[in-house]
Amino acid sequence: MQGLLKDHPVVIELPIAWGDMDAFQHVNNIMYFKYFESARISYFDRLDFNGHMIKTGVGPILANTQCKFKIPLTYPDQVSVGAKVDVLEKDRFLMKYLVVSHKHKKVAASGEGMLVSFDYHKNKKAPIPDELRARIADLEKNVNPDFQQI
């Protein structure tokens, strides 16, 4: 599993629950977005994004997200979900995800989400604070020494 996720600095493991499946006897598609969210929040925790947001009012907001389903997941199984920032711009960043099945030992889904830096006090877009840009770059450079900011 780790080989498939080697370029993702944050990887979490989640069990597939019986209740995650739908009438078609596979994990319902909405669950993949929950897996992405869990990995995204874990990534933010590593940056202390929430602490910064509490102090300044500036934090991330999800602008869009998508998922490409590769293989169906079923109970019982466990997944590793990786998150990484692929593109870091002035006021937004593209986060990419991989969901890897432990049972099948392959990628079950890939996805991405565009996160915009948002000032919740002023209710408008804001530049990503330099402190957080540096934290993202440091985290990403642990697995990708060529990581670049725009």
N, C-alpha and C positions, 0 to 999 in steps of 0.2 A: 504494500500500500504506500509506504513512504516514498518509493521510487516515483510513483505517479504524482505525488504531492511535493516533491523535493523543492519546487520553486514557489511554494506557498508558505510564508513565514508563520501563519497561524493555521493550525489543524486541530479540529475537535472531533471527538467520537460520540456518536449517538446511536442508541438502539432503535431498531424498527419495532414499533409497538403494533400489536394485533389491531388496535383501533385506527391505525394509520391507513389501513387498507380500505378499499371501496367495494362496491358490488361486483366489480370486474376482477376481484381477487388479486389486486396489486396495490401498491402504495398510491394513494390519491395524489394528483399533481400539485395540489395546494401545499402538501407536506414539503416538497422540494424548496418552496419559497420560505418555509419555516426553517429548513436546514440552512439555507443561505443567510437568513436573518440571525440565526444563532451564531454562525461563523462570523458574521459582520460585527455583532455585538462583542464577541470575544476579541476580535481585532481591535475594536474601539477601547475595550478594557485594557488591552496591552498599551495603548497610547494614553490612557487616562483622559480620553476625549470627554467623558461625562463630567469629570472634575473640572476640566477647562470650561465646559459649557455652563456649569453652575456658577463659576466665577465671572464669566464674561457675557453669557447669553448667546455666544456663537457656537453652533454645533452643526452636525450633518442633517440633511433631509434627503430622503430618497426621491429622485426625480423620475427614474424609470428602472425597470428590471425586466429580465427575460431569462428563459430557461430552454435548454435543448435536452430532450430526453433521449438517452442512448439505449438503456435496457430497463425493463420493469424491475422494481424491487418488491419483495414479498417478505412476510414474517415467516420464520425468524431470520434475522440478519442484523448486522450492525454496519454503520457507514462511518467513514472518515470524511470530513468536510473541510476543504482547504479554502482559505481566503487570501487574496493578495491584491495590492493596488498595482494596476497596470499602467495607468496614465495619471499623472499628478499635474493639474493645471492651477491657474491662479485662484479660482473660486470653486473648483470641482475636481473630483477624481473618479476614475473608473475602477471599480472593484470587480475582480473575477473570482469565480467559485468553481470547485470540482467536488462532486459527490462520488465517493468510491465505495463500492460494495465489498465487504469482507468475504461474503460467501462466494461471490463470482470473481473476486480479485481483479475487477476492472471498473472503469468509469461508468457510472449509472446516469449521470447528468452533468452538464456544465452550464454555467450561467454567468450573468454579469449584472451590475447595477451601477447607475450613475448617481453619485452622491454630490450634492451641492452644499457648500458652506452657507449657513443661514444664520442671520442675527435674529433670534427669537424675540428680543426686546423691541427692535425696530421693524420687525416683520418684513425683512427684505434680505436678499442675497448679500453675502459679505465675502471678502477675501479669506482664504484659509490662513489662520494665524501662523506666522513664521515658526513659532515653537512647535506647532503640530506638523507643519511641513517637514521640519527637521526630524521629528519622531517617526513619521511615516518613512522618510528616506533611510533613516538608521535601521528600522525594522526590515525594510525591503532589501537593503544592501547586505543583510545577513545571509540571504539566499540568492541574491542577484547583484553581484558587485557592479554591474553595468547600469543599474537602475538610474533613470534620468528624470528630472523634473522639468516641466515646461514653464 
